[in-house]
């Protein structure tokens, strides 16, 4: 694969989007936990959205990628979200929306790192 530096504006928009979804997700998850009286209620899925954004981010740094790269990114994110290797398993124990969001953000980072390595060497 050929590595190309994307326009700085594109990278900035994507990173701002990740931060915005994360901040909104922390607030929404905290509020949902308060209203439902449950820790990490299943109806909260914004954590998955933010984590997947992070896992897909490396694809913006490469000019050639495929649908397979998107699928691999998704599968890696889901794998790490389910397995929750350290420190994701510890972050899940945080109070409120931070505990809901941060484990998925770490899963997204793990997925992003592996997808980047795959794209660099394929």
C-alpha positions, 0 to 999 in steps of 0.5 A, a space after each residue: 500500500 502507498 502511504 499518503 498524508 491526507 489533507 490536514 483539514 480532513 484529519 482535523 475534522 475526523 479527530 474533532 468528530 471523535 472528540 465530539 461523539 466521545 463528549 456527547 457519549 459520556 454525557 448521554 451514558 451518564 444520564 442514561 445510567 442515572 435514569 435507568 439505575 443500571 451500570 452500562 445499560 445495553 441501550 447505550 451504543 454511542 460508545 460503539 460508534 466512537 470506538 469504531 470511528 477510532 478503529 477506522 481512522 487509519 484508513 484515512 491515512 492510506 490511499 489504497 484500502 478496500 472493503 476488506 480493510 473496513 471489515 477487518 477494522 470492524 472485526 478487530 474493534 469488536 474482538 477487543 471490545 469483547 475481550 477487553 484487554 488491559 487497560 480496557 477492563 480497568 477503564 470499564 470500572 470507572 463511574 458514569 459515562 466515562 466507564 461506558 465510553 473509555 473501554 470502547 475507545 481503548 478497543 478502537 485504539 487497539 484495532 486502529 494500531 493493528 489495522 495500521 500495521 496490516 496496511 503498512 505491510 500489505 
